[in-house]
């Protein structure tokens, strides 16, 4: 399975705290209530010199090491983005290099109120060659390993920017953030504001077969922090990185418009 709304004993699903504790219970072979109680009774020594608080939760559940944690056969992920209303992502979720031509087309349609087609082509060429701060910032990212994604969040609330530690990618993606800032510097026109008005934030929800390093540990700590009333942080989320390989359309469960 893997369609939105389905439940499978081997799928790790952090759509909500309730979904997380239920799917973790299935992974651990425990009832939802028993696992909730066990996590709530974790005594954490935040001053411990050698064992991180997050790993203490793992150990309290009888796993000496994260490698001993049960492994899901699939994980549900949340790709936060912004797109023209009605986008179906029929090509899947593309890495940056493959997505850039489509992004230029999308933002160019918005810029058409100020810039002719010929001027837009000339601007694209200048973006590639110019020594301007935002165009250079975009090009420098190409030197970062794994820079082009595609990326996704394990925890839906993190994807929705409900925690300050996580960037809000439903506002605008980093590529368009650089393009819009550069265009505004060159032309003076508010391209980002216009693009945001012409598009809508969304989550592309997909279920990827296989486990992911750190995902079960992060899910446990997501639940633990909720149970004991602590704020969520980076350790209670994991991030998917396709490292240049698209997320196929067959994995996509749905597009949730916000």
Helices and strands as residue ranges (DSSP letters): E 11-12, H 17-28, H 32-40, H 53-60, G 66-68, E 74-83, H 96-111, H 117-129, H 133-140, G 141-143, E 151-153, H 156-159, H 174-187, H 191-198, E 200-209, H 215-228, G 234-236, E 239-241, G 249-251, E 252-257
